[in-house]
Amino acid sequence: MALSLRAAASLAAPPAHLRPRRRATSMVRATVSPPPALDSRRRPQNVSGEFFVDHRCIDCATCRWMAPEVFKRVDDQSAVAAQPTSEEIRTKALQALLSCPTGSIHTDKPTEDILQVQNTFPLPINDDLPGVYLCGYHSENSYGATSYLIVHPEGNIMVDSPRYTPKLANQLEKLGGARYMFLTHMYV
């Protein structure tokens, strides 16, 4: 019997009384610019421009491998080393923004094309590996583990769990959902 993605996500989490208490977070926190009062969290190591990384970065390197033209490691955290110079690089930077597990990547102003970029997930990882998709939306609960969906005729396999978003869940369901889950990181 195949699990729906919503049911699979609930199986990955321990009971509420065993989870550490955390402040409330929003699924879309990475897509909205911080209010001016929070702009002080902009790391001074960022170059000036539209994209920036704040002080909550956990140095997971997600943005650095997703958009290496934009993000670099500076003083033990990621920072914007160069602003995007093309639409392709800007799309990669926005994909990194959506995938950041702590929501530490921002744009100065809300960007209209974020909805289009949300629709790019899950991303096929390589033309030579058909049926393997990067889910994006890394979860802080798994220390930023990278989640993949492997499409298989006997049941799709999800490797680690992405942060839940309705758009991604719908896209994954269109690919057949996930029958099995393989965890590489302990989830808190």
C-alpha positions as CSV (number, residue, x, y, z in Angstrom):
1,M,0.0,0.0,0.0
2,A,1.4,3.4,-1.0
3,L,1.7,6.1,1.6
4,S,0.5,9.6,0.7
5,L,3.2,12.2,1.2
6,R,1.3,13.8,4.0
7,A,1.1,10.4,5.8
8,A,4.8,9.7,5.2
9,A,5.7,13.1,6.6
10,S,3.8,12.3,9.8
11,L,5.6,9.0,10.2
12,A,9.0,10.7,10.1
13,A,8.4,12.9,13.1
14,P,8.6,11.7,16.7
15,P,5.7,12.3,19.0
16,A,5.2,15.9,20.0
17,H,6.2,15.4,23.6
18,L,9.6,14.1,22.5
19,R,10.3,17.0,20.1
20,P,12.2,20.0,21.4
21,R,10.1,23.1,21.6
22,R,10.7,25.6,18.9
23,R,9.5,29.0,17.9
24,A,6.7,29.1,15.3
25,T,8.0,29.2,11.7
26,S,6.3,29.8,8.4
27,M,6.6,27.7,5.3
28,V,7.0,30.9,3.2
29,R,9.4,32.7,5.4
30,A,12.3,32.5,2.9
31,T,10.2,34.2,0.1
32,V,9.4,37.4,2.0
33,S,11.9,40.2,2.7
34,P,12.5,40.9,6.3
35,P,11.0,44.1,7.7
36,P,13.5,47.0,7.9
37,A,14.0,46.4,11.6
38,L,15.3,42.9,10.9
39,D,17.7,44.2,8.2
40,S,20.4,44.3,10.8
41,R,20.5,40.5,10.5
42,R,21.9,40.9,7.0
43,R,25.5,39.6,7.2
44,P,28.0,42.3,6.4
45,Q,29.9,39.7,4.3
46,N,27.2,39.9,1.6
47,V,27.9,42.0,-1.5
48,S,25.3,44.8,-1.9
49,G,22.3,44.0,-4.1
50,E,19.0,42.1,-4.2
51,F,20.0,38.8,-2.6
52,F,21.4,38.4,0.9
53,V,22.0,35.9,3.7
54,D,21.1,36.6,7.3
55,H,22.8,35.5,10.5
56,R,20.7,32.4,11.0
57,C,22.7,30.5,8.4
58,I,23.7,27.0,9.7
59,D,26.5,26.6,7.1
60,C,24.8,23.5,5.5
61,A,26.2,24.6,2.1
62,T,22.8,24.0,0.3
63,C,22.9,27.4,-1.4
64,R,26.6,27.0,-2.3
65,W,26.1,23.9,-4.4
66,M,22.8,25.0,-5.8
67,A,24.0,28.4,-7.0
68,P,27.8,28.5,-6.7
69,E,28.0,31.5,-8.9
70,V,26.2,33.5,-6.2
71,F,26.9,32.0,-2.8
72,K,30.3,31.4,-1.1
73,R,31.4,30.4,2.4
74,V,32.7,33.5,4.3
75,D,33.6,33.3,8.0
76,D,31.9,30.0,8.7
77,Q,28.5,30.9,7.0
78,S,27.2,31.4,3.5
79,A,27.1,34.8,2.0
80,V,26.2,36.4,-1.3
81,A,29.6,36.8,-3.1
82,A,28.1,38.0,-6.4
83,Q,24.6,39.0,-7.4
84,P,23.0,36.9,-10.2
85,T,24.1,38.1,-13.7
86,S,21.6,36.2,-15.8
87,E,18.1,34.8,-15.6
88,E,19.5,31.2,-15.3
89,I,21.7,32.1,-12.4
90,R,18.9,34.2,-10.8
91,T,16.6,31.1,-11.0
92,K,19.3,29.0,-9.3
93,A,19.6,31.6,-6.6
94,L,15.8,31.6,-6.0
95,Q,15.8,27.8,-5.9
96,A,18.5,28.0,-3.3
97,L,16.4,30.6,-1.4
98,L,13.4,28.1,-1.4
99,S,15.7,25.2,-0.4
100,C,17.5,26.9,2.5
101,P,16.5,25.0,5.6
102,T,16.6,28.0,7.9
103,G,15.0,30.6,5.6
104,S,18.3,32.6,5.8
105,I,18.3,33.7,2.2
106,H,16.3,36.8,1.3
107,T,15.6,39.4,-1.4
108,D,15.4,43.1,-0.7
109,K,11.9,43.2,-2.1
110,P,9.3,40.5,-2.7
111,T,9.9,38.9,-6.1
112,E,7.1,38.1,-8.5
113,D,8.9,35.2,-10.1
114,I,9.2,33.1,-6.9
115,L,5.9,31.3,-7.8
116,Q,7.4,30.2,-11.2
117,V,10.5,29.0,-9.4
118,Q,8.4,27.0,-6.9
119,N,7.0,25.1,-9.9
120,T,10.5,24.0,-10.9
121,F,10.6,21.5,-8.0
122,P,11.2,18.6,-8.0
123,L,14.2,19.1,-10.3
124,P,15.5,16.3,-12.4
125,I,19.1,16.0,-11.3
126,N,20.7,14.6,-14.4
127,D,19.7,13.7,-17.9
128,D,21.8,10.5,-17.5
129,L,19.7,9.5,-14.4
130,P,16.1,9.7,-15.5
131,G,13.6,9.4,-12.7
132,V,15.8,10.9,-10.0
133,Y,14.6,14.3,-8.7
134,L,15.9,16.8,-6.2
135,C,13.0,17.8,-4.0
136,G,14.5,21.1,-2.6
137,Y,12.8,22.6,0.4
138,H,15.4,21.2,2.8
139,S,14.2,20.8,6.4
140,E,15.9,22.3,9.4
141,N,14.6,19.3,11.3
142,S,17.0,17.1,9.4
143,Y,19.9,19.5,9.6
144,G,19.5,20.4,6.0
145,A,19.5,16.9,4.5
146,T,19.0,16.9,0.7
147,S,15.8,15.1,-0.2
148,Y,15.4,13.1,-3.5
149,L,12.6,11.2,-5.1
150,I,13.5,8.1,-7.1
151,V,10.8,7.0,-9.5
152,H,10.6,3.2,-9.6
153,P,8.0,0.9,-11.2
154,E,7.6,-1.0,-8.0
155,G,7.0,2.1,-5.9
156,N,8.8,5.5,-5.7
157,I,11.4,6.0,-3.0
158,M,11.9,9.2,-1.1
159,V,15.4,9.8,0.3
160,D,15.1,12.0,3.3
161,S,12.1,14.3,3.8
162,P,11.8,17.8,2.4
163,R,10.0,20.6,4.3
164,Y,6.3,20.2,3.6
165,T,4.8,22.6,1.1
166,P,1.5,22.0,-0.7
167,K,3.0,22.9,-4.1
168,L,5.8,20.3,-3.7
169,A,3.5,17.7,-2.3
170,N,1.2,18.1,-5.4
171,Q,4.1,17.9,-7.8
172,L,5.4,14.7,-6.1
173,E,2.0,13.1,-6.2
174,K,1.9,13.8,-9.9
175,L,5.1,11.7,-10.2
176,G,3.4,8.9,-8.2
177,G,4.0,9.9,-4.6
178,A,6.3,7.9,-2.4
179,R,5.9,4.3,-1.4
180,Y,9.1,4.0,0.6
181,M,11.2,6.3,2.6
182,F,15.0,6.0,3.2
183,L,16.4,8.3,5.9
184,T,20.1,9.3,6.0
185,H,19.7,11.8,8.8
186,M,18.1,11.6,12.2
187,Y,15.1,13.9,12.4
188,V,14.4,16.1,15.4
